[in-house]
Amino acid sequence: MRFNYRLFVILLIISTATSCKKDFFNLAPYNSIPLSQALSTEGDLNIASNGMYQGMRNTNLYGRTYPIKGDLMADNVYLKANNSGRYLAFRDYNQTAANTEANDTWNAAYDVIKRANTIISADIPASKNVDELKGQAYAVRALMTFELVRNYAKPYTVDPNALGIPLVTTFDQNALPVRNTVKEVYTQMISDLNQAFTLMSLNIGQSIIIPSTNTTKVLNSSYFTKYAAKALQARVYQHMGDWASAKDAALQVINNGTFSLVESTSYVAYWKNPAASSSRVESMFEVSSDNGGNNGTNSLSNFYELAGYGDAWVTNELYNTYSATDIRRQVILVNTTVTAGNTVYLNNKYSNTTNAADKDDTKVLRYADVILILAEAYANLDDANALIRLNEVAKKRDAAFIGYTSTGAQLKNDIITERRKEFAFEGYRYWDLMRLNLPIPNHTKSQFPTILSPIEITDYHRLFPVPQAELDANPNIRTQQNPGF
Amino acid sequence: MRKLLCLLLLFALCAGHISAQNRIISGKVSDEKGGPLPNTSVVIKGSNSGSTTKDDGTYTLQVPKNTKAIVISLVGMGSKEIALSETDIYNVSLTSVAKGLDEIVILGYGSRKKVDVTAAVATVKAPDLENRPFTSVDQMLQGKVPGLQAPLLSGQPGAAQSIRIRGIGSVVSSAAANPLYVVDGMIINAGDLSSLTATANTIAGINANDIESITVLKDAQATSIYGSRGANGVILITTKTGKAGKTKFRLDAEAGITKLADLPDNAKFLNADEWLSLLEEGLRNAGRRQGQIDTTMAGFGKGNGVNTNWLDLITRQGSQQQYNLSASGGDDKNQFYVSGGYFKQDAPVINSDFKRYAFRTNYKHISTDKLNFNVSLSGSNSIQHTPSGGGAFANPVSAVPFLRPTQNPYNADGSYNINTTGNDFASTFNPLYIAKYNKYNLNATLFQGYIGGEYAILNNLKFTSKYGIDFNNLEEYRFWNQYHGDGKSYGGSGDANNTRYFNWTFTNQLDYSAYVGKDQAFRVNAKLGYESQKSKGYFVNTRAEGFPPPNELTLTTNAATVKDGKVSASEYDFAGAFASGGISYEDKYILEGSFRRDGSSRFSDENKYGNFWSVGGAWNVQKEKFMDGVSFVSDVKLRGSYGLSGNAAIGNYLWRQTYGFGSNYNGLPGGSFNVIGNSDLTWESTVQSDIGLDASFLNDRISIVFDLYKRVSDRLLFAEPISRTTGFTSVTRNVGKLENKGFEFSINTTPVKSQNFNWNISFNISNNKNRVRQLPGGKDIIDGAFILREGYDYRTFYVREWAGVDPANGDPLWYVDGSHAKTTNDYNSATRQLLKSASPKFFGGVTNSISYKGFGLDADFVYNYGNTVRDPWIFYSIDGTDPTSGKTKLNLQRWQKPGDITNVPRYVYQLANNSSSFSTRFLYKGDFIRLRNITLGYTANDKLVKRLHGSSIHLYLRGTNLFTKTYDKNLTVDPEQGINGSANLDIFYARIFTAGINIGF
């Protein structure tokens, strides 16, 4: 049979011409869907909510930088001499506008705000679940705004009219915002937290049930809940020095939240436990890391633990503020081998670096904070309840302690000292000193030998610079750099 | 338009076929001495159909009765047109001609006689590509092709290679500015497709010894036929094929050693005594008391008697080998080329090597004088070991600057020291232990092949169809041991990724050529085609942690906890219709044009299609009457072209505004708004004009090629930085304009040409001037160490200007601003300036070949002038900011007492004054001349060869990277760096010595 070449060629042409079809070019991605289709049901909102919390686990936020900064820039920890080279600028107070941490925390926090805004602006009819999830998003937006404003702007207590940070409540890819004032930023946060408190109705231990996706999500301490939002609001008021409002917010939590402090017998186990809790003991909000989702060698625990980088060690001065009977001293390891001839103190609040099953969460809000905020509020309002609330925490942690008896300025100092002991390695210390506008005489550059590098309140490095990359991309903010940078 | 072209195609094929009676002619083709000329083409004038002569020079050819003439041609022997008369026997003799004139040049979707080419193209042929100690052919082009930059990026064998043709024309990513790679007509996925390997390259899977030629398409006339992807040039790789005749075997074998190439003195490190005395001085300058100094010094190893040269420990002498065996031949009906090859190279750094096993089969079957088929299949398996890259402590090159000479790599019993306390490896790693127990394996399999056919519908109308596949499979395995290094906190960790790319190209085209007009003075040719291509990537990523001791079983099946086991995929496709046509008058005046319309999945429905075109002309001045008497000129040709080509090298789904998954929390699925999207996104379009001159003189003893070009990339694809308060850092838009203009000049001369002694020198120089012409809103964009500003080079550094060291107190000084009126010792008070550029002003190569009787000496130099290189990692190894790291020799020049004039500040322990932060202090002149290859060869004479029953024997000794001349005494890195001029602790380059033999039989 003679092969019909012409027919063959025509067939070939026809087969190639089929790829002229428009469908040929319609290739949809395998790991994403159009944004416009992404948030239309309660189930969708729940997925977006998970994504929002995951954003806060970023190494540049609660994953590592925030908690490290709050201790390293103060006087609780120092970097060992032969460290891995991370966070040197926090030790040296020499960051420039190009500083990596300043840049990365800025980007990461606004990324979370974007995720929260996606939820808040989702066009879904209100329902109990929608309210709950949107309420959580308001709380997260407030939390990120709070971290941004205290990192990049002067404390409210120093100058509420100073430049704060740009407030972003809706997504606009062309926005070139200027910095709002500190006061405007705090007003927005209070409003977001009021909204969160109103929308949310669930407490830790209760569940979100979404029948359409067969979801039952038990709200443990790794999600925002009604009283956690109120606790955050108490902290916001504390940073403003608005003691009456701080007192009210703290009391709402204490009276209605049914939280309790962890018992000293469970204290060490509490820190050893890498999982979030549903029991309303101590933990009010934490950012979860687990075996599937964690920062690996870039985690907080890897930075502290000798099994990891083991870069940040506890200052001798901090260690010596604890009495021998203080249970909190049990989460500080005493090591005499790592540096021959010297006794070294190591933080053991995050001890799950090598635990394959689960990783340490980062505690963001604890019940002890609410009580100590209340104590500080009372102290500033000259209310005798201050001492009671202070001792409520202090004696819980140290059964042998007879309790504080101080008054006036000494009482306020004692509250700050107690806060230092209670929240060591959780990133609190620096912010207590900042909002009270105090110098940091014991900022430790080196422990062996002890070299202190006192930080005065005039040191412009106490604030992060607005990142160079933001100045470069946003001309409107270019003239609003923090002084000194 | 698209439909119209599809229709046209069909129409053209259905067009009538004029049948005619045929007759058979035959004859013999011989050279001027009467010797037979095999493989000579004999074609019917004005068509593509014809035959080739056999080994004895004879041919037979069936021709239509009305055929007027046949054309006999052979490369190097010119061509002759024979008018047909009544007789059926035509014996023809050809005389050897000056080479070049009748050379065939491979172009996009076809080829042309060189005399007809209107485009700017350059060809590199097999002898320059065979048996080179480089893993991939893209690393061999530096200095060979005017206008093409291919600086080595890393000494890692198998490393990715960046190529820039006529400057940087795209900015959206580094890969986007690379040229398009086309292998035997198939558009391939070129570059680094790996996911765990620090650097890899699919081109390294191609055996360079299988390559017949590489054609680099540079101007619009050459590239616009590739439409949406031609803007940054096209590299056409053509593999070897068989020719009718006796089967030829060829064996190539070489073996040698690789050693560390020279490092600048400043890149070397202090020994223990020097380091300790520097430490002591630093502590003293920091105001430490003697007791404190003693404790600190003891803590960092004073008196421990250790003096480790880490650089020596992580470098080594490795081996270089390659063996290739090929056979080619065939008869009138069937022609083949088959080959097998093995290539192995060790880097001069531990744990870095590459091995490749490759084969190729190219087969052609000629069914009738109208129909032939092609089949090609090539496969290779590459096994590459690549340490972590960049600043990772597991990278041995990165470990060196962070380790102290007082650290002991071994325990007293000779085992590796992995203690993490005291002066040992507290946060750094012992690179020797990591190299021994960690695994970084890439096993890459590449298959490329096609089936194709050609059918002569009419004598002068040919249909060609080709379906090609390009299949990459990458198995990667990374194991981190549980005792030391990155894997310690996981109890050992294993990552196994499998990446697969299946890419097909289907091309159908019609080629038409005819002589028209009086005396058939005009020759016309036309091409019409349609091509579609689709590539799908498929990615399996798995991880497990918690390995049983003692690290012997390293596959994840032994591990306790599965951490990852996910699959993803990504696709893109393109389809386009193309057409080109040309007319030539007596080979004197040539006018050509081309057009392509492309569509792609990478753009939204509104912007799916783009049109690309070009026009070109050439004037072969030599063919004019008035040149007849000018005997010293052998050839003169003027060329010019103008046209538009595109670039679409962006993420596959970037135009879509998407919400992506994977941001999981508490083991529950999470999603987020992850791509900002831009439905306005469209092709980058590059308009290029080119004027060229090809000339040769004195019987081709001197030949030159000169090109002037200007290319303007408009609607630049650009990740435009946006306010980070949006939650995004950038959005990809078509913004901005970039201009590259310059010249290329190459000259090839043969000063001595005699029976026994020949001397050939070729030299090329290219100049490219890059300017950013337009930025969104005219605003500067700061891109890391660079700034984009209108009117400036794209790779202009934006940097604080170093003003030296204050002789009074040893403080570092920077200029406050560009006026140089004031200096400051506060880094933050110094403003950044636009200074220097990473782009070279001139670059090129020189090749010098001398041969005497059977001996030959070839030397290839590459050079670069006028660029700046940067060392970003010196931060840690100079000055006192990070005093516990290793310190380079440069620290010996530090300021020590008032009045000292030096460039290295006072050394103060832990002094954080930013003295080692990025400034012009760490920008160096990148000028260099490097002896890339020098080869001493001997070709055995015919007598000897005959006695050994071979057809040729060649022996050689080759040295690679033997010599480098640099021009900046401050250099801390090798001046040969990538396009951004930034060193990144890459695997050091090798100096390679090889001895080899090539035998033909």
Boltz contact constraints between the chains, C-beta under 6 A:
constraints:
  - contact:
      token1: [A, 5]
      token2: [B, 455]
      max_distance: 6.0
  - contact:
      token1: [A, 9]
      token2: [B, 13]
      max_distance: 6.0
  - contact:
      token1: [A, 9]
      token2: [B, 463]
      max_distance: 6.0
  - contact:
      token1: [A, 10]
      token2: [B, 13]
      max_distance: 6.0
  - contact:
      token1: [A, 12]
      token2: [B, 465]
      max_distance: 6.0
  - contact:
      token1: [A, 13]
      token2: [B, 9]
      max_distance: 6.0
  - contact:
      token1: [A, 13]
      token2: [B, 10]
      max_distance: 6.0
  - contact:
      token1: [A, 13]
      token2: [B, 13]
      max_distance: 6.0
  - contact:
      token1: [A, 16]
      token2: [B, 506]
      max_distance: 6.0
  - contact:
      token1: [A, 16]
      token2: [B, 508]
      max_distance: 6.0
  - contact:
      token1: [A, 16]
      token2: [B, 530]
      max_distance: 6.0
  - contact:
      token1: [A, 17]
      token2: [B, 6]
      max_distance: 6.0
  - contact:
      token1: [A, 19]
      token2: [B, 532]
      max_distance: 6.0
  - contact:
      token1: [A, 19]
      token2: [B, 575]
      max_distance: 6.0
  - contact:
      token1: [A, 20]
      token2: [B, 2]
      max_distance: 6.0
  - contact:
      token1: [A, 20]
      token2: [B, 6]
      max_distance: 6.0
  - contact:
      token1: [A, 25]
      token2: [B, 599]
      max_distance: 6.0
  - contact:
      token1: [A, 25]
      token2: [B, 601]
      max_distance: 6.0
  - contact:
      token1: [A, 25]
      token2: [B, 608]
      max_distance: 6.0
  - contact:
      token1: [A, 27]
      token2: [B, 571]
      max_distance: 6.0
  - contact:
      token1: [A, 27]
      token2: [B, 601]
      max_distance: 6.0
  - contact:
      token1: [A, 29]
      token2: [B, 653]
      max_distance: 6.0
  - contact:
      token1: [A, 30]
      token2: [B, 568]
      max_distance: 6.0
  - contact:
      token1: [A, 30]
      token2: [B, 569]
      max_distance: 6.0
  - contact:
      token1: [A, 31]
      token2: [B, 568]
      max_distance: 6.0
  - contact:
      token1: [A, 31]
      token2: [B, 660]
      max_distance: 6.0
  - contact:
      token1: [A, 31]
      token2: [B, 661]
      max_distance: 6.0
  - contact:
      token1: [A, 32]
      token2: [B, 658]
      max_distance: 6.0
  - contact:
      token1: [A, 32]
      token2: [B, 659]
      max_distance: 6.0
  - contact:
      token1: [A, 32]
      token2: [B, 660]
      max_distance: 6.0
  - contact:
      token1: [A, 33]
      token2: [B, 659]
      max_distance: 6.0
  - contact:
      token1: [A, 35]
      token2: [B, 657]
      max_distance: 6.0
  - contact:
      token1: [A, 35]
      token2: [B, 659]
      max_distance: 6.0
  - contact:
      token1: [A, 35]
      token2: [B, 673]
      max_distance: 6.0
  - contact:
      token1: [A, 38]
      token2: [B, 659]
      max_distance: 6.0
  - contact:
      token1: [A, 47]
      token2: [B, 669]
      max_distance: 6.0
  - contact:
      token1: [A, 47]
      token2: [B, 671]
      max_distance: 6.0
  - contact:
      token1: [A, 48]
      token2: [B, 671]
      max_distance: 6.0
  - contact:
      token1: [A, 50]
      token2: [B, 665]
      max_distance: 6.0
  - contact:
      token1: [A, 50]
      token2: [B, 668]
      max_distance: 6.0
  - contact:
      token1: [A, 50]
      token2: [B, 670]
      max_distance: 6.0
  - contact:
      token1: [A, 51]
      token2: [B, 663]
      max_distance: 6.0
  - contact:
      token1: [A, 51]
      token2: [B, 670]
      max_distance: 6.0
  - contact:
      token1: [A, 51]
      token2: [B, 671]
      max_distance: 6.0
  - contact:
      token1: [A, 51]
      token2: [B, 672]
      max_distance: 6.0
  - contact:
      token1: [A, 53]
      token2: [B, 665]
      max_distance: 6.0
  - contact:
      token1: [A, 54]
      token2: [B, 663]
      max_distance: 6.0
  - contact:
      token1: [A, 54]
      token2: [B, 665]
      max_distance: 6.0
  - contact:
      token1: [A, 54]
      token2: [B, 670]
      max_distance: 6.0
  - contact:
      token1: [A, 81]
      token2: [B, 884]
      max_distance: 6.0
  - contact:
      token1: [A, 82]
      token2: [B, 426]
      max_distance: 6.0
  - contact:
      token1: [A, 82]
      token2: [B, 884]
      max_distance: 6.0
  - contact:
      token1: [A, 83]
      token2: [B, 427]
      max_distance: 6.0
  - contact:
      token1: [A, 84]
      token2: [B, 427]
      max_distance: 6.0
  - contact:
      token1: [A, 92]
      token2: [B, 912]
      max_distance: 6.0
  - contact:
      token1: [A, 94]
      token2: [B, 912]
      max_distance: 6.0
  - contact:
      token1: [A, 96]
      token2: [B, 828]
      max_distance: 6.0
  - contact:
      token1: [A, 106]
      token2: [B, 724]
      max_distance: 6.0
  - contact:
      token1: [A, 107]
      token2: [B, 724]
      max_distance: 6.0
  - contact:
      token1: [A, 110]
      token2: [B, 724]
      max_distance: 6.0
  - contact:
      token1: [A, 110]
      token2: [B, 725]
      max_distance: 6.0
  - contact:
      token1: [A, 110]
      token2: [B, 727]
      max_distance: 6.0
  - contact:
      token1: [A, 111]
      token2: [B, 727]
      max_distance: 6.0
  - contact:
      token1: [A, 114]
      token2: [B, 727]
      max_distance: 6.0
  - contact:
      token1: [A, 115]
      token2: [B, 672]
      max_distance: 6.0
  - contact:
      token1: [A, 118]
      token2: [B, 673]
      max_distance: 6.0
  - contact:
      token1: [A, 166]
      token2: [B, 725]
      max_distance: 6.0
  - contact:
      token1: [A, 168]
      token2: [B, 725]
      max_distance: 6.0
  - contact:
      token1: [A, 173]
      token2: [B, 676]
      max_distance: 6.0
  - contact:
      token1: [A, 173]
      token2: [B, 726]
      max_distance: 6.0
  - contact:
      token1: [A, 173]
      token2: [B, 731]
      max_distance: 6.0
  - contact:
      token1: [A, 175]
      token2: [B, 723]
      max_distance: 6.0
  - contact:
      token1: [A, 176]
      token2: [B, 723]
      max_distance: 6.0
  - contact:
      token1: [A, 177]
      token2: [B, 725]
      max_distance: 6.0
  - contact:
      token1: [A, 222]
      token2: [B, 666]
      max_distance: 6.0
  - contact:
      token1: [A, 288]
      token2: [B, 666]
      max_distance: 6.0
  - contact:
      token1: [A, 292]
      token2: [B, 667]
      max_distance: 6.0
  - contact:
      token1: [A, 293]
      token2: [B, 664]
      max_distance: 6.0
  - contact:
      token1: [A, 302]
      token2: [B, 489]
      max_distance: 6.0
  - contact:
      token1: [A, 307]
      token2: [B, 489]
      max_distance: 6.0
  - contact:
      token1: [A, 308]
      token2: [B, 489]
      max_distance: 6.0
  - contact:
      token1: [A, 309]
      token2: [B, 427]
      max_distance: 6.0
  - contact:
      token1: [A, 337]
      token2: [B, 421]
      max_distance: 6.0
  - contact:
      token1: [A, 338]
      token2: [B, 421]
      max_distance: 6.0
  - contact:
      token1: [A, 340]
      token2: [B, 422]
      max_distance: 6.0
  - contact:
      token1: [A, 353]
      token2: [B, 489]
      max_distance: 6.0
  - contact:
      token1: [A, 354]
      token2: [B, 489]
      max_distance: 6.0
  - contact:
      token1: [A, 356]
      token2: [B, 545]
      max_distance: 6.0
  - contact:
      token1: [A, 356]
      token2: [B, 546]
      max_distance: 6.0
  - contact:
      token1: [A, 356]
      token2: [B, 561]
      max_distance: 6.0
  - contact:
      token1: [A, 449]
      token2: [B, 292]
      max_distance: 6.0
  - contact:
      token1: [A, 470]
      token2: [B, 724]
      max_distance: 6.0
  - contact:
      token1: [A, 472]
      token2: [B, 782]
      max_distance: 6.0
  - contact:
      token1: [A, 473]
      token2: [B, 721]
      max_distance: 6.0
  - contact:
      token1: [A, 473]
      token2: [B, 722]
      max_distance: 6.0
  - contact:
      token1: [A, 473]
      token2: [B, 723]
      max_distance: 6.0
  - contact:
      token1: [A, 474]
      token2: [B, 723]
      max_distance: 6.0
